């Protein structure tokens, strides 16, 4: 898929939406830039249908320390598990998205 870029001005700032360049193994991905903020969103879906009577949606939200200019030091060099704020933000993203899928979508 070739790179596509969509640009517009929203509330006095430039909004840029790019697709087709990163996360090529995902079924769909988009990089959104608004002011000084950048967000990568990727969606992946299995070809086989999930069993059960629930909707298997999973939202992962990660705010990397290096994005804020912080680098972990000492013994632990990795980001670690998601913070409570990251978990709550993932839930805030999940709740409004869930009803947008068709009934019976698995």
C-alpha positions as CSV (number, residue, x, y, z in Angstrom):
1,X,0.0,0.0,0.0
2,X,1.4,3.4,-1.0
3,X,1.7,6.1,1.6
4,X,-1.2,8.5,1.8
5,X,-1.2,11.8,3.7
6,X,-4.3,13.8,4.5
7,X,-3.9,17.3,6.0
8,X,-6.3,19.9,7.4
9,X,-6.4,22.6,9.9
10,X,-8.4,22.0,13.1
11,X,-8.8,24.6,15.9
12,X,-5.8,26.6,14.5
13,X,-3.4,23.7,14.4
14,X,-2.4,21.4,11.5
15,X,-3.8,17.9,11.7
16,X,-1.9,15.3,9.6
17,X,-3.1,11.7,9.1
18,X,-0.7,9.3,7.4
19,X,-1.3,5.7,6.4
20,X,0.6,3.0,4.5
21,X,4.1,3.7,5.9
22,X,4.4,2.1,9.3
23,X,3.1,-1.1,11.0
24,X,2.7,-2.9,7.7
25,X,2.0,-6.3,9.3
26,X,-1.1,-4.9,10.9
27,X,-4.4,-5.0,9.0
28,X,-4.6,-1.3,9.2
29,X,-2.5,1.5,10.8
30,X,-2.5,5.3,10.9
31,X,-0.1,7.9,12.3
32,X,-1.9,11.1,13.4
33,X,0.0,14.3,14.2
34,X,-1.7,17.2,15.8
35,X,0.5,20.1,17.0
36,X,3.4,18.5,18.9
37,X,1.5,15.2,19.6
38,X,1.9,12.0,17.6
39,X,-0.2,8.9,17.9
40,X,0.3,5.5,16.2
41,X,-2.9,3.4,15.9
42,X,-2.8,-0.1,14.5
43,X,-5.6,-2.6,14.2
44,X,-5.2,-6.4,13.8
45,X,-7.9,-9.0,13.2
46,X,-7.7,-12.8,13.1
47,X,-9.0,-14.6,10.1
48,X,-10.7,-17.3,12.2
49,X,-13.8,-16.4,14.2
50,X,-13.6,-16.2,17.9
51,X,-15.7,-18.7,19.9
52,X,-17.9,-17.6,22.7
53,X,-20.6,-15.0,23.2
54,X,-18.4,-12.1,23.9
55,X,-16.7,-9.5,21.7
56,X,-12.9,-10.1,22.0
57,X,-11.7,-6.5,21.7
58,X,-8.4,-5.6,23.3
59,X,-7.1,-2.0,23.6
60,X,-3.5,-1.4,24.5
61,X,-2.4,2.1,25.4
62,X,1.3,2.8,25.9
63,X,2.8,6.1,26.7
64,X,6.6,5.6,26.3
65,X,8.9,7.3,28.8
66,X,11.2,8.5,26.1
67,X,8.4,10.4,24.5
68,X,8.4,12.6,27.6
69,X,12.2,12.9,27.6
70,X,12.6,10.4,30.5
71,X,15.0,7.5,30.3
72,X,14.8,4.7,32.8
73,X,18.1,4.3,34.7
74,X,19.6,1.9,37.2
75,X,19.0,-1.8,37.1
76,X,15.7,-1.8,35.2
77,X,16.2,-0.5,31.6
78,X,12.8,-1.5,30.2
79,X,9.5,0.3,30.3
80,X,7.8,-2.3,32.5
81,X,4.1,-2.9,33.0
82,X,1.4,-0.4,32.1
83,X,0.7,2.2,34.8
84,X,-2.7,2.6,36.3
85,X,-3.2,5.7,34.2
86,X,-2.4,3.7,31.0
87,X,-4.9,1.1,32.0
88,X,-7.6,3.6,32.7
89,X,-6.9,5.4,29.4
90,X,-7.2,2.1,27.5
91,X,-10.6,1.6,29.1
92,X,-11.6,5.2,28.1
93,X,-10.7,4.2,24.5
94,X,-12.4,0.8,24.6
95,X,-15.8,1.9,26.0
96,X,-16.9,4.2,23.1
97,X,-15.4,2.0,20.4
98,X,-17.2,-1.2,21.4
99,X,-20.7,-0.2,20.4
100,X,-19.5,0.8,16.9
101,X,-19.0,-2.9,15.9
102,X,-22.0,-4.7,14.3
103,X,-24.0,-7.1,16.5
104,X,-22.6,-10.6,16.4
105,X,-19.2,-9.4,15.1
106,X,-16.5,-11.8,16.3
